[in-house]
Amino acid sequence: MPPSENHRRTPLLLRATTALLVVAVAAVYGSYALRGSPDAAASGEAEASAVPQPTTGIDPLEPETLAEGLPSSGHWRGKPALADLDGDGHLDLVTALRKWDDDDVTESGGLFLWRGDGAGNWEAFGEGIPAGMGYGGARVLDADADGDLDIAFSCHNRAPLLLLGDGAGNFEELSGGIEVDGPCSDVALGDLDGDGIAELAAMAFFPKGGGLSIFARDDGGWRRIERLLTERDFGAQLRLHDLDGDERPEIFATTETGPKVWRANADGFEDLSAGLDAIDIGGSDLAVVPGDPDGDGACDLLIAGMTYEGHAPLRLYRWTGEAWERYALDLPTEEAFFDADFGDLDGDGSTEIVAAGKYGVRVFRRNASGDFESAGRLPDSAGVLHLTTGDVDRNGVDEIVTVGFAGVRVLNVAKSLRGIE
């Protein structure tokens, strides 16, 4: 189909066993963790897309759709990104395809760009993007400080790549020296050391996949400057965020042993993970979302993942200046979540949480006591694996972009959250 159609650390000998256990759990949930095995993913897709939604007091939201021209089929995986790639003042969309519905996984897939017009209409664009790269997370930033946005992509079929943009929808690959030991689950892109040039972080997808590597620009290519996890470590998601207000981002990651945070300094990288919960089953934390949802000016951190006894699938922490402390203990514990994000979904100036889970996409909003409570669930969203938020139509309200087993959707839930008929 053409695009235009619409823990604690376990002993070493047990680590492979715990990783396989997570994949087995993920087969039930249709989770992101299945992406490492095409056969396993194929066996879980029908079940994931058909999971019944519970009817126990969770209100259905009634979204408006802004997705004309986006695909309504295919298996889409990896964190999407919104950015104005062509400089026309409207947000464009970066997504990754695992395969079209009737295709073999090895014969389709890759990075797809969609030009937005700010009114919910989209068309495929982008020249110079290599084909057949598989799926993965994407990040957008001006990596070479030339004023044009570039794309980093953790493509599953090869090492991560960087695509330099010219501001008009044309891209040129600059990936020499980004060498990893296997597929990567995610990438991050940002100026970690304050020198004005972006570094690239790449997280291994499998055990023995190379851990978490940091690459810096070097003579027209890249070189590894740090390995923050060992070659045997792996993880799910990476984000960058300025934790302490020094205008340099820190690295946030979900790893096989739990969430981690690092800050670049003169001696390398400092671990700032004190207070974050370790996990008993390796790889059961999937998404990491730094931000300030309570509006107090301090960095908060949302973690999303699997659910089992003693492991909460949604956890919120706040940074005290020295360590992390957990709050919002009333978030749900009964269903797994694969991805999450923050956004102002109703335009009231406060931040909601949106999370893609076992039974679909849920929205949580702050209540009078400052905690988060359920605001509803998106219909027909049980097959969503990843999402992001952004103000697509520039009206002060964030939309939700979802990708999964039924294509790509852009949804506005503002009226539903406000109670407007």
C-alpha positions as CSV (number, residue, x, y, z in Angstrom):
1,M,0.0,0.0,0.0
2,P,1.5,3.4,-0.9
3,P,1.8,5.9,1.9
4,S,-0.8,8.2,0.5
5,E,-3.5,5.6,1.1
6,N,-5.3,5.9,3.8
7,H,14.7,-4.2,40.0
8,R,16.8,-4.8,41.4
9,R,19.5,-6.2,39.1
10,T,19.0,-9.9,38.7
11,P,22.0,-12.3,38.8
12,L,23.7,-12.5,35.4
13,L,22.6,-16.0,34.6
14,L,18.9,-15.0,35.2
15,R,18.8,-11.9,33.1
16,A,18.0,-13.6,29.8
17,T,15.2,-15.5,31.6
18,T,13.7,-12.3,33.0
19,A,13.8,-10.6,29.7
20,L,12.0,-13.5,28.1
21,L,9.4,-13.3,30.8
22,V,8.7,-9.7,29.9
23,V,8.3,-10.7,26.3
24,A,5.8,-13.4,27.3
25,V,3.8,-10.9,29.4
26,A,4.0,-8.5,26.5
27,A,2.5,-11.0,24.2
28,V,-0.7,-10.8,26.2
29,Y,-0.7,-7.0,26.2
30,G,0.4,-6.4,22.7
31,S,3.3,-4.4,24.1
32,Y,6.2,-2.5,22.5
33,A,8.6,-5.1,24.0
34,L,7.5,-7.5,21.2
35,R,9.1,-5.4,18.6
36,G,12.3,-7.4,18.9
37,S,10.9,-10.5,17.3
38,P,8.8,-10.3,14.1
39,D,7.3,-13.8,14.7
40,A,6.4,-13.0,18.3
41,A,5.0,-9.7,17.3
42,A,2.8,-11.2,14.6
43,S,1.4,-13.7,17.0
44,G,0.3,-11.0,19.4
45,E,-1.0,-8.4,17.1
46,A,-4.5,-9.8,16.5
47,E,-5.0,-10.3,20.2
48,A,-3.7,-6.8,21.1
49,S,-6.0,-5.1,18.6
50,A,-9.0,-7.1,19.8
51,V,-8.6,-6.6,23.6
52,P,-12.0,-5.8,25.0
53,Q,-12.3,-2.5,26.9
54,P,-13.4,-2.7,30.5
55,T,-16.7,-1.1,31.5
56,T,-15.9,-0.4,35.1
57,G,-16.5,3.4,35.4
58,I,-14.1,4.8,32.9
59,D,-15.9,7.3,30.7
60,P,-15.5,7.1,26.9
61,L,-14.0,10.2,25.4
62,E,-15.4,11.5,22.1
63,P,-12.5,12.8,20.1
64,E,-12.5,14.9,17.0
65,T,-10.2,13.5,14.2
66,L,-7.6,15.6,12.4
67,A,-6.1,12.8,10.3
68,E,-7.2,13.3,6.7
69,G,-4.5,11.7,4.5
70,L,-2.9,9.6,7.3
71,P,-2.9,5.8,6.9
72,S,-5.6,3.9,8.6
73,S,-3.9,0.6,8.2
74,G,-0.4,-0.9,8.8
75,H,1.5,-1.7,11.9
76,W,3.1,1.5,13.2
77,R,5.7,1.3,16.0
78,G,8.1,3.7,17.7
79,K,7.6,7.1,19.3
80,P,6.3,9.6,16.8
81,A,7.5,13.2,16.6
82,L,5.8,16.5,15.7
83,A,7.9,19.4,14.3
84,D,7.8,22.0,11.5
85,L,10.2,20.3,9.2
86,D,9.6,22.5,6.1
87,G,9.3,25.9,7.8
88,D,5.7,26.6,6.7
89,G,4.5,27.4,10.2
90,H,2.6,24.1,10.6
91,L,3.6,21.0,12.5
92,D,4.6,18.0,10.4
93,L,4.6,14.4,11.7
94,V,7.4,11.8,11.8
95,T,6.3,8.2,12.1
96,A,7.7,4.7,11.7
97,L,6.1,1.7,10.0
98,R,6.9,-1.9,10.9
99,K,4.9,-3.3,7.9
100,W,1.8,-2.8,5.9
101,D,-1.0,-5.3,6.8
102,D,-0.4,-7.7,3.9
103,D,3.3,-7.4,3.6
104,D,6.2,-9.4,4.9
105,V,7.9,-7.6,7.7
106,T,11.2,-7.7,5.9
107,E,9.8,-6.1,2.7
108,S,8.3,-2.9,4.1
109,G,8.6,-0.5,6.9
110,G,10.7,2.5,7.6
111,L,10.5,6.2,8.3
112,F,7.5,8.2,6.9
113,L,7.0,12.0,7.1
114,W,3.7,13.7,6.8
115,R,3.3,17.4,5.9
116,G,0.6,19.1,8.0
117,D,-1.5,22.1,7.0
118,G,-2.6,23.0,10.5
119,A,-6.2,22.0,9.7
120,G,-6.0,18.2,10.0
121,N,-4.9,17.4,6.4
122,W,-1.7,15.5,5.8
123,E,0.4,14.4,2.8
124,A,3.5,12.3,2.5
125,F,6.7,14.1,1.8
126,G,10.5,13.9,2.3
127,E,13.3,13.2,-0.1
128,G,16.6,11.4,0.7
129,I,15.3,9.1,3.3
130,P,16.7,5.5,3.0
131,A,14.1,2.8,2.5
132,G,13.6,-0.5,4.4
133,M,14.9,0.7,7.7
134,G,12.2,-0.8,9.9
135,Y,10.6,0.8,12.8
136,G,11.8,2.8,15.8
137,G,11.6,6.0,17.8
138,A,12.3,9.3,16.1
139,R,13.6,12.7,17.5
140,V,13.8,16.1,15.8
141,L,16.3,18.8,16.5
142,D,18.7,21.2,14.7
143,A,21.7,18.9,15.2
144,D,24.2,20.9,13.1
145,A,23.1,24.4,14.2
146,D,22.3,25.5,10.6
147,G,18.8,26.6,11.4
148,D,17.1,23.6,9.8
149,L,15.6,20.7,11.7
150,D,17.2,17.2,11.5
151,I,15.8,13.8,12.4
152,A,17.4,11.0,14.5
153,F,15.9,7.6,14.0
154,S,16.5,4.3,15.8
155,C,15.7,2.1,12.8
156,H,15.3,-1.6,13.7
157,N,17.0,-3.0,10.6
158,R,20.4,-1.2,11.0
159,A,22.3,1.2,13.2
160,P,20.6,4.5,14.1
161,L,20.9,7.3,11.7
162,L,20.8,11.0,11.5
163,L,19.1,12.8,8.6
164,L,20.2,16.4,8.0
165,G,17.3,18.5,6.7
166,D,17.5,21.5,4.5
167,G,14.3,23.1,5.7
168,A,12.4,22.2,2.5
169,G,11.7,18.5,3.1
170,N,15.0,17.2,1.7
171,F,17.3,15.1,3.8
172,E,20.9,13.8,3.7
173,E,22.2,11.0,5.9
174,L,25.1,11.7,8.3
175,S,25.5,8.4,10.2
176,G,29.1,7.4,9.8
177,G,30.6,6.2,13.1
178,I,27.3,5.5,14.8
179,E,28.2,1.9,15.5
180,V,26.2,-0.3,17.8
181,D,26.1,-4.0,18.6
182,G,22.5,-4.7,17.6
183,P,19.0,-3.1,17.0
184,C,18.3,0.0,19.1
185,S,15.0,0.7,20.8
186,D,15.2,4.5,20.8
187,V,17.4,7.5,20.3
188,A,17.8,11.0,21.8
189,L,19.3,14.1,20.3
190,G,20.6,17.2,22.1
191,D,23.4,19.4,23.3
192,L,24.4,17.5,26.4
193,D,27.7,19.4,27.1
194,G,26.8,22.9,26.1
195,D,29.2,23.3,23.2
196,G,26.4,24.2,20.7
197,I,26.6,20.9,18.8
198,A,24.2,18.0,19.5
199,E,25.2,14.6,20.8
200,L,23.2,11.5,19.9
201,A,22.2,8.8,22.4
202,A,21.2,5.3,21.3
203,M,19.7,2.6,23.5
204,A,20.1,-1.2,22.8
205,F,16.9,-3.2,22.2
206,F,18.2,-6.6,23.4
207,P,20.5,-7.9,26.1
208,K,24.1,-7.9,24.8
209,G,23.0,-5.2,22.3
210,G,25.5,-2.6,23.4
211,G,23.8,-0.8,26.3
212,L,23.4,3.0,26.1
213,S,25.9,4.8,23.9
214,I,26.6,8.5,23.5
215,F,28.0,9.7,20.2
216,A,29.5,13.1,19.4
217,R,30.3,14.7,16.0
218,D,33.7,14.0,14.7
219,D,35.3,14.9,11.3
220,G,32.1,14.7,9.3
221,G,30.8,11.7,11.2
222,W,30.3,10.4,14.7
223,R,32.4,8.7,17.5
224,R,31.3,7.1,20.7
225,I,32.3,9.2,23.7
226,E,30.6,7.3,26.5
227,R,28.8,4.0,27.2
228,L,26.4,4.6,30.1
229,L,25.3,1.0,30.4
230,T,27.4,-2.1,29.8
231,E,27.3,-4.0,26.6
232,R,24.9,-6.5,28.1
233,D,22.3,-3.9,29.2
234,F,19.3,-2.8,27.3
235,G,16.3,-0.5,27.6
236,A,13.1,0.8,26.0
237,Q,12.9,4.6,25.8
238,L,15.1,7.8,25.9
239,R,14.1,11.4,26.5
240,L,16.2,14.6,27.0
241,H,15.0,17.3,29.4
242,D,16.6,20.2,31.3
243,L,16.3,19.0,34.9
244,D,18.0,21.8,36.7
245,G,17.5,25.0,34.5
246,D,21.1,25.2,33.3
247,E,19.9,25.1,29.6
248,R,21.6,21.7,29.1
249,P,19.4,18.6,29.0
250,E,19.8,15.6,31.1
251,I,19.3,12.0,29.8
252,F,16.2,10.1,31.0
253,A,15.9,6.4,30.2
254,T,13.9,3.3,31.1
255,T,16.4,0.5,31.4
256,E,16.2,-3.2,32.3
257,T,16.8,-2.4,35.9
258,G,14.5,0.6,36.2
259,P,14.5,4.3,35.3
260,K,17.8,6.2,35.1
261,V,18.8,9.8,34.8
262,W,22.3,11.2,33.9
263,R,23.8,14.6,33.7
264,A,26.9,15.5,31.6
265,N,29.7,17.2,33.5
266,A,33.4,17.8,33.1
267,D,34.3,14.3,34.2
268,G,31.8,12.5,32.0
269,F,28.2,11.7,33.2
270,E,26.8,11.8,36.7
271,D,24.1,9.4,37.8
272,L,21.0,11.3,39.2
273,S,18.8,8.3,39.7
274,A,18.6,8.3,43.5
275,G,15.0,7.7,44.7
276,L,13.8,6.0,41.5
277,D,12.4,2.5,42.1
278,A,14.4,-0.5,40.8
279,I,12.4,-3.3,39.2
280,D,12.3,-7.0,39.8
281,I,11.5,-8.2,36.3
282,G,14.0,-6.8,33.8
283,G,12.6,-4.5,31.1
284,S,9.2,-4.0,32.6
285,D,9.5,-0.2,32.6
286,L,8.8,1.0,29.0
287,A,8.2,4.8,28.8
288,V,9.9,7.7,30.4
289,V,8.4,11.2,30.4
290,P,10.1,14.2,32.1
291,G,8.2,17.5,32.5
292,D,6.3,19.7,34.9
293,P,2.7,18.4,35.1
294,D,2.0,20.0,38.4
295,G,3.3,23.4,37.4
296,D,5.5,24.0,40.4
297,G,8.6,24.7,38.3
298,A,10.4,21.6,39.4
299,C,11.0,18.6,37.1
300,D,8.7,15.7,37.5
301,L,9.1,12.2,35.9
302,L,6.4,9.8,34.7
303,I,7.3,6.2,34.2
304,A,4.9,3.8,32.4
305,G,5.3,0.0,32.1
306,M,4.0,-3.5,32.9
307,T,1.9,-4.3,36.0
308,Y,2.6,-7.1,38.5
309,E,2.7,-7.5,42.2
310,G,4.8,-4.8,43.7
311,H,5.3,-2.9,40.4
312,A,3.0,0.1,39.6
313,P,2.5,0.6,35.9
314,L,2.3,4.4,36.2
315,R,4.6,6.2,38.6
316,L,5.1,9.9,39.1
317,Y,8.2,11.3,40.8
318,R,9.3,14.9,41.6
319,W,12.9,16.1,41.7
320,T,13.9,17.6,45.1
321,G,17.2,19.0,44.0
322,E,19.1,15.9,45.3
323,A,16.9,12.9,44.7
324,W,13.5,11.8,43.4
325,E,10.4,11.2,45.5
326,R,7.3,9.5,44.4
327,Y,3.8,11.2,44.5
328,A,0.3,10.8,42.9
329,L,-0.1,7.4,44.4
330,D,-3.7,7.1,43.2
331,L,-2.7,6.4,39.5
332,P,-4.1,3.0,38.3
333,T,-2.4,-0.2,39.0
334,E,-4.6,-2.7,37.2
335,E,-3.4,-2.4,33.6
336,A,-0.1,-2.2,31.7
337,F,0.9,1.0,29.9
338,F,3.3,1.0,26.9
339,D,3.8,4.7,26.3
340,A,2.8,8.1,27.8
341,D,3.1,11.8,27.5
342,F,2.1,15.1,29.0
343,G,-0.1,17.7,27.3
344,D,-2.7,20.5,27.8
345,L,-5.5,18.6,26.1
346,D,-8.4,21.0,27.0
347,G,-6.6,24.4,26.9
348,D,-7.1,25.3,30.5
349,G,-3.4,25.8,31.2
350,S,-3.0,22.7,33.2
351,T,-1.3,19.5,32.1
352,E,-3.0,16.1,31.5
353,I,-1.4,12.7,31.3
354,V,-2.2,10.6,28.3
355,A,-1.1,6.9,28.4
356,A,-1.4,4.0,25.9
357,G,-2.3,0.8,27.7
358,K,-3.6,-2.7,27.6
359,Y,-7.2,-1.6,27.2
360,G,-6.5,1.5,25.1
361,V,-5.5,5.2,25.6
362,R,-6.4,6.8,28.9
363,V,-6.3,10.5,29.9
364,F,-5.7,11.6,33.5
365,R,-6.3,15.1,34.8
366,R,-5.4,16.9,38.0
367,N,-8.1,17.2,40.6
368,A,-8.7,19.8,43.4
369,S,-6.3,18.0,45.7
370,G,-3.5,18.2,43.1
371,D,-3.5,14.4,42.4
372,F,-4.3,12.9,39.0
373,E,-7.6,11.1,38.3
374,S,-9.1,9.3,35.3
375,A,-10.8,11.6,32.8
376,G,-11.7,8.9,30.2
377,R,-10.5,6.5,27.6
378,L,-10.3,6.9,23.8
379,P,-12.6,4.6,21.9
380,D,-11.1,1.9,19.6
381,S,-7.6,2.5,20.9
382,A,-6.6,-0.9,22.3
383,G,-4.1,-1.4,19.5
384,V,-2.2,1.8,20.2
385,L,1.5,1.3,21.1
386,H,3.0,4.8,21.1
387,L,1.8,8.3,21.2
388,T,2.9,11.9,21.5
389,T,1.1,15.3,22.0
390,G,1.3,18.7,20.3
391,D,-0.7,21.7,19.2
392,V,-1.3,20.6,15.6
393,D,-3.8,23.4,14.7
394,R,-2.1,26.1,16.8
395,N,-5.2,26.9,18.8
396,G,-3.6,26.5,22.3
397,V,-4.8,23.0,22.8
398,D,-2.7,19.9,22.3
399,E,-3.8,17.0,20.1
400,I,-2.9,13.3,20.7
401,V,-1.0,11.5,18.0
402,T,-1.3,7.7,18.2
403,V,0.4,4.9,16.2
404,G,-0.2,1.2,16.4
405,F,-2.0,-1.7,14.7
406,A,-4.6,0.4,13.0
407,G,-2.6,3.2,11.4
408,V,-1.8,6.8,12.5
409,R,-4.4,9.1,14.1
410,V,-4.5,12.7,15.3
411,L,-7.2,13.3,17.9
412,N,-8.5,16.3,19.8
413,V,-10.4,15.6,23.0
414,A,-10.9,19.2,24.3
415,K,-14.6,19.3,23.9
416,S,-15.0,15.9,25.5
417,L,-12.9,16.9,28.5
418,R,-14.7,20.2,28.8
419,G,-18.1,18.5,28.8
420,I,-19.2,20.4,25.6
421,E,-21.8,18.5,23.5
